[in-house]
Amino acid sequence: MKIVKALASATILAACTFGSASAAELVVGFSQIGSESGWRAAETTLTKQQAEERGIDLKYADAQQKQENQIKAIRSFIAQGVNAILLAPVVATGWDEVLEEAKDAEIPVILLDRTVDASDDLYLTAVTSDLVHEGSVAGKWLVDTVAGKPCNVVELQGTTGSSPAIDRKKGFEQALSGNDNLKIVRSQTGDFTRTKGKEVMESFLKAEDGGKNICALYAHNDDMAVGAIQAIKEAGLKPGKDILVVSIDAVPDIFQAMAAGEANATVELTPNMAGPAFDALAAFLKDGKEPPKWIQTESKLYTQADDPMKVYEEKKGLGY
């Protein structure tokens, strides 16, 4: 992501426009991708909770995984004259025109959990984790776990064209680079859904001698991993043992799988992107304080050694 300073004139203009607005008067549009995963549902729940706690009138729009629906929602928010827009973009490209429209309407846009391939003067800030780092952490765990032994890896990618799919793949491949014992033999999108993850894993198993040629599965999110775990079990293999399973998000269900020995590791992605986003927005609207273009959230690796059921109970309290 380009991290450069946005145009000062845009900052001053927006601050003058909204500087006198109190939190109770704020109307914020939220264009959410959909509900393709447990993590996504938790992000939606927490965003609504954060808005309610701050007295913000949140206008919610579910895009059902379609960019055209998000663009329509953003234009609707602009027409309604909202004070700001939160956008969790389904894909990285194709946003320039509608973001220009928001800028022309002097409505700041904050990106949540994903980035876009557009000039960074078109949005106020992006609240995301380091997606490349997430993939790298998953890859390093696998490198360390197999300890030089030959290992054929299958990969369930996220939605084609989305920044998590692009960057989590990049980070994972970087971690595997130079470790010739590890080879990605199959890679296909599971669209971040449990159903598609199961379906694609079934095809991987058939293509690789019933799974006998597969050492490990890397899934770009936990929901795909959970679907894949079911496919592995139905193929007569033991997930977590016959096929190692590492994924990203740290949703409650993956910790249940860990407790059962059916998953090995996950990299946490916090669903609370709205808290930092609303904090940045409040500071900006109050005194024109421009946030950094990237507000990075932290991530953490969990394994079977981390008392999975204890973590499961903790995660259940986060809106999943």
C-alpha positions as CSV (number, residue, x, y, z in Angstrom):
1,M,0.0,0.0,0.0
2,K,1.3,3.4,-0.8
3,I,1.7,5.3,2.4
4,V,2.0,9.0,1.5
5,K,0.4,12.2,2.8
6,A,-3.0,13.0,1.3
7,L,-3.6,16.4,-0.2
8,A,-3.6,19.1,2.5
9,S,-6.3,21.0,0.8
10,A,-8.7,18.0,1.0
11,T,-7.9,17.7,4.7
12,I,-8.6,21.3,5.5
13,L,-11.8,21.3,3.5
14,A,-13.2,18.2,5.1
15,A,-12.2,19.4,8.6
16,C,-14.0,22.7,8.0
17,T,-17.1,20.9,6.7
18,F,-17.4,18.5,9.6
19,G,-15.4,20.0,12.4
20,S,-18.4,21.1,14.3
21,A,-20.3,17.8,14.1
22,S,-20.7,15.9,17.4
23,A,-20.6,12.1,17.5
24,A,-24.3,12.0,18.2
25,E,-25.0,13.9,14.9
26,L,-22.8,11.7,12.8
27,V,-24.3,9.5,10.1
28,V,-21.9,6.9,8.7
29,G,-22.5,4.6,5.8
30,F,-21.0,1.1,6.0
31,S,-20.6,-0.9,2.8
32,Q,-19.9,-4.5,4.0
33,I,-18.8,-7.3,1.6
34,G,-21.4,-9.7,2.9
35,S,-21.4,-12.6,5.4
36,E,-19.2,-15.1,3.7
37,S,-17.5,-16.2,6.9
38,G,-17.7,-16.2,10.7
39,W,-15.0,-13.5,10.8
40,R,-17.0,-11.2,8.5
41,A,-20.1,-11.6,10.6
42,A,-18.1,-10.7,13.7
43,E,-16.7,-7.6,12.0
44,T,-20.3,-6.5,11.1
45,T,-21.5,-7.1,14.7
46,L,-18.6,-5.2,16.2
47,T,-18.9,-2.3,13.8
48,K,-22.6,-1.9,14.7
49,Q,-21.7,-2.2,18.4
50,Q,-19.0,0.4,18.1
51,A,-21.3,2.8,16.3
52,E,-24.1,2.4,18.9
53,E,-21.7,3.0,21.8
54,R,-20.5,6.2,20.2
55,G,-24.0,7.5,19.2
56,I,-23.3,7.2,15.5
57,D,-26.2,6.5,13.1
58,L,-24.8,3.6,11.0
59,K,-26.4,3.0,7.6
60,Y,-25.5,-0.6,6.8
61,A,-25.5,-2.1,3.3
62,D,-24.7,-5.8,2.6
63,A,-23.2,-6.2,-0.8
64,Q,-23.6,-10.0,-1.0
65,Q,-20.0,-10.4,-2.3
66,K,-20.7,-8.2,-5.4
67,Q,-18.6,-5.0,-6.1
68,E,-21.5,-3.5,-8.2
69,N,-23.7,-3.6,-5.0
70,Q,-21.0,-1.8,-3.1
71,I,-20.7,0.9,-5.7
72,K,-24.4,1.4,-5.6
73,A,-24.4,1.6,-1.8
74,I,-21.6,4.2,-1.8
75,R,-23.5,6.3,-4.3
76,S,-26.6,6.0,-2.2
77,F,-24.7,7.1,0.9
78,I,-23.4,10.1,-1.1
79,A,-26.9,11.0,-2.1
80,Q,-28.0,10.8,1.5
81,G,-25.3,13.2,2.5
82,V,-23.7,10.9,5.2
83,N,-20.8,12.4,7.2
84,A,-18.4,9.5,6.3
85,I,-18.3,6.1,4.7
86,L,-16.7,2.8,5.8
87,L,-15.8,0.4,3.0
88,A,-14.7,-3.2,3.2
89,P,-13.9,-3.7,-0.5
90,V,-14.7,-7.0,-2.0
91,V,-11.9,-6.6,-4.6
92,A,-8.9,-4.3,-4.9
93,T,-9.6,-2.7,-8.3
94,G,-12.3,-0.6,-9.9
95,W,-12.9,2.0,-7.1
96,D,-11.5,5.2,-8.6
97,E,-14.6,6.6,-10.0
98,V,-16.9,6.2,-7.0
99,L,-14.2,7.2,-4.6
100,E,-13.7,10.4,-6.7
101,E,-17.5,11.0,-6.3
102,A,-17.2,10.7,-2.5
103,K,-14.2,13.1,-2.5
104,D,-16.1,15.6,-4.6
105,A,-19.0,15.4,-2.1
106,E,-16.4,16.0,0.7
107,I,-17.2,12.7,2.4
108,P,-14.2,10.9,3.9
109,V,-13.9,7.2,3.2
110,I,-12.2,4.7,5.5
111,L,-11.2,1.3,4.3
112,L,-11.8,-1.6,6.6
113,D,-9.7,-4.9,6.6
114,R,-8.9,-4.6,2.9
115,T,-7.1,-2.2,0.6
116,V,-7.8,-0.9,-2.9
117,D,-5.6,-0.1,-5.9
118,A,-6.4,3.6,-6.1
119,S,-4.7,6.8,-5.3
120,D,-4.5,7.2,-1.5
121,D,-5.9,10.8,-1.7
122,L,-9.3,9.1,-2.4
123,Y,-9.6,7.7,1.1
124,L,-8.8,9.0,4.6
125,T,-7.1,5.9,5.9
126,A,-7.2,2.1,5.8
127,V,-7.6,0.0,8.9
128,T,-6.1,-3.4,8.2
129,S,-3.6,-6.0,9.4
130,D,-0.4,-6.6,7.5
131,L,-1.9,-9.2,5.1
132,V,1.5,-10.2,3.7
133,H,2.8,-10.7,7.2
134,E,-0.2,-13.0,8.0
135,G,0.7,-15.2,5.1
136,S,4.4,-15.2,6.1
137,V,3.6,-16.2,9.7
138,A,1.6,-19.1,8.4
139,G,4.3,-20.1,6.0
140,K,7.1,-19.9,8.6
141,W,5.0,-22.1,11.0
142,L,4.8,-24.7,8.3
143,V,8.6,-24.5,7.4
144,D,9.5,-24.9,11.1
145,T,7.0,-27.7,11.6
146,V,8.0,-30.0,8.7
147,A,11.7,-29.3,9.6
148,G,13.2,-30.1,6.2
149,K,11.0,-33.1,5.4
150,P,9.4,-33.2,1.9
151,C,6.0,-31.6,2.0
152,N,3.5,-31.1,-0.8
153,V,1.1,-28.2,0.0
154,V,-2.3,-27.4,-1.4
155,E,-3.6,-23.9,-1.1
156,L,-7.2,-22.6,-0.8
157,Q,-7.1,-19.0,-1.9
158,G,-9.5,-16.2,-1.0
159,T,-11.7,-14.3,-3.4
160,T,-9.9,-13.7,-6.7
161,G,-8.7,-10.1,-6.9
162,S,-9.2,-9.3,-3.2
163,S,-6.2,-7.9,-1.3
164,P,-6.2,-10.7,1.3
165,A,-6.0,-13.3,-1.4
166,I,-3.2,-11.5,-3.2
167,D,-1.2,-10.6,-0.1
168,R,-1.7,-13.8,2.0
169,K,-0.5,-15.8,-1.0
170,K,2.5,-13.5,-1.4
171,G,3.5,-13.7,2.2
172,F,3.2,-17.5,2.3
173,E,5.3,-18.0,-0.8
174,Q,7.9,-15.6,0.6
175,A,8.2,-17.8,3.7
176,L,8.5,-20.9,1.7
177,S,11.1,-19.4,-0.6
178,G,14.4,-21.2,-0.3
179,N,12.9,-24.3,1.3
180,D,12.9,-26.7,-1.6
181,N,11.4,-29.5,0.5
182,L,8.1,-27.5,0.4
183,K,6.1,-27.3,-2.8
184,I,2.7,-25.8,-3.5
185,V,1.2,-28.5,-5.8
186,R,-2.4,-27.2,-6.0
187,S,-3.8,-23.7,-5.6
188,Q,-7.4,-22.6,-6.3
189,T,-9.9,-20.1,-4.9
190,G,-12.4,-21.2,-2.3
191,D,-13.9,-17.7,-2.3
192,F,-13.5,-17.4,1.5
193,T,-16.5,-19.7,2.1
194,R,-16.8,-23.0,4.0
195,T,-18.9,-24.6,1.3
196,K,-16.5,-23.8,-1.5
197,G,-13.5,-24.7,0.6
198,K,-14.9,-28.2,1.1
199,E,-15.7,-28.5,-2.6
200,V,-12.2,-27.4,-3.8
201,M,-10.5,-29.6,-1.2
202,E,-12.5,-32.6,-2.5
203,S,-11.0,-31.9,-5.9
204,F,-7.5,-31.6,-4.5
205,L,-7.8,-34.9,-2.7
206,K,-9.0,-36.7,-5.9
207,A,-6.2,-35.2,-7.9
208,E,-3.5,-36.2,-5.4
209,D,-4.2,-39.9,-5.0
210,G,-7.0,-39.5,-2.5
211,G,-4.8,-37.1,-0.5
212,K,-1.9,-39.4,-0.1
213,N,0.4,-37.0,-1.9
214,I,-0.7,-34.0,0.3
215,C,1.3,-33.1,3.4
216,A,-0.3,-29.8,4.3
217,L,-3.2,-27.5,3.6
218,Y,-2.8,-23.7,3.7
219,A,-6.2,-21.8,3.7
220,H,-6.5,-18.1,3.3
221,N,-9.2,-18.1,6.0
222,D,-10.5,-20.4,8.7
223,D,-13.9,-21.0,7.1
224,M,-12.4,-22.6,4.0
225,A,-10.1,-24.6,6.3
226,V,-13.1,-25.9,8.3
227,G,-14.8,-27.0,5.0
228,A,-11.6,-28.6,3.9
229,I,-11.3,-30.5,7.2
230,Q,-14.7,-32.1,6.6
231,A,-13.6,-33.1,3.1
232,I,-10.4,-34.7,4.5
233,K,-12.4,-36.7,7.0
234,E,-14.8,-37.9,4.4
235,A,-11.8,-39.1,2.4
236,G,-10.8,-41.3,5.3
237,L,-7.8,-39.2,6.4
238,K,-7.1,-37.5,9.6
239,P,-6.9,-33.7,9.3
240,G,-4.2,-32.3,11.5
241,K,-2.2,-35.5,11.3
242,D,-2.3,-37.0,7.8
243,I,-2.6,-33.5,6.4
244,L,-1.4,-30.5,8.4
245,V,-3.9,-27.6,8.5
246,V,-2.8,-23.9,8.8
247,S,-5.1,-21.0,8.1
248,I,-5.9,-17.3,8.9
249,D,-8.5,-15.4,11.0
250,A,-8.7,-17.2,14.3
251,V,-12.5,-17.6,14.4
252,P,-14.0,-19.8,17.2
253,D,-14.7,-22.8,15.0
254,I,-11.0,-23.3,14.1
255,F,-10.2,-23.5,17.8
256,Q,-12.8,-26.3,18.2
257,A,-11.0,-28.1,15.3
258,M,-7.7,-27.5,17.1
259,A,-9.0,-29.0,20.3
260,A,-10.1,-32.1,18.4
261,G,-6.6,-32.3,16.8
262,E,-8.0,-31.6,13.3
263,A,-6.3,-28.2,12.8
264,N,-2.8,-27.2,13.7
265,A,-2.4,-23.4,13.5
266,T,-4.2,-20.2,12.7
267,V,-3.1,-16.5,12.4
268,E,-5.3,-14.1,14.2
269,L,-7.1,-11.2,12.4
270,T,-9.0,-9.0,14.7
271,P,-12.6,-8.3,13.6
272,N,-12.6,-5.0,15.5
273,M,-11.6,-2.7,12.6
274,A,-14.3,-0.2,13.4
275,G,-12.9,0.9,16.8
276,P,-9.7,2.4,15.3
277,A,-11.6,3.6,12.3
278,F,-14.1,5.6,14.4
279,D,-11.3,7.0,16.6
280,A,-9.5,8.2,13.5
281,L,-12.6,9.7,12.1
282,A,-13.5,11.5,15.3
283,A,-10.1,13.1,15.5
284,F,-10.3,14.2,11.9
285,L,-13.7,15.7,12.2
286,K,-12.9,17.4,15.4
287,D,-9.7,19.2,14.5
288,G,-8.7,18.1,11.1
289,K,-6.0,15.8,12.4
290,E,-5.1,13.5,9.5
291,P,-4.5,9.9,10.4
292,P,-1.7,7.8,8.8
293,K,-2.8,6.3,5.6
294,W,-2.5,2.8,7.1
295,I,-3.6,2.0,10.7
296,Q,-2.2,-1.4,11.2
297,T,-3.9,-3.9,13.5
298,E,-1.9,-6.7,15.2
299,S,-1.9,-10.4,14.4
300,K,-0.9,-13.4,16.4
301,L,-0.1,-17.1,15.7
302,Y,-2.2,-19.7,17.6
303,T,-1.3,-23.4,17.7
304,Q,-2.7,-26.5,19.5
305,A,-0.4,-25.6,22.4
306,D,-2.4,-22.5,23.2
307,D,-5.4,-24.1,25.1
308,P,-7.8,-24.0,22.1
309,M,-11.0,-24.3,24.1
310,K,-10.0,-21.4,26.3
311,V,-9.4,-19.2,23.3
312,Y,-12.6,-20.5,21.8
313,E,-14.6,-19.2,24.8
314,E,-12.8,-15.8,24.6
315,K,-13.5,-15.5,20.9
316,K,-17.2,-16.3,21.3
317,G,-17.5,-13.0,23.2
318,L,-16.3,-10.9,20.2
319,G,-19.5,-11.1,18.1
320,Y,-19.0,-14.3,16.2
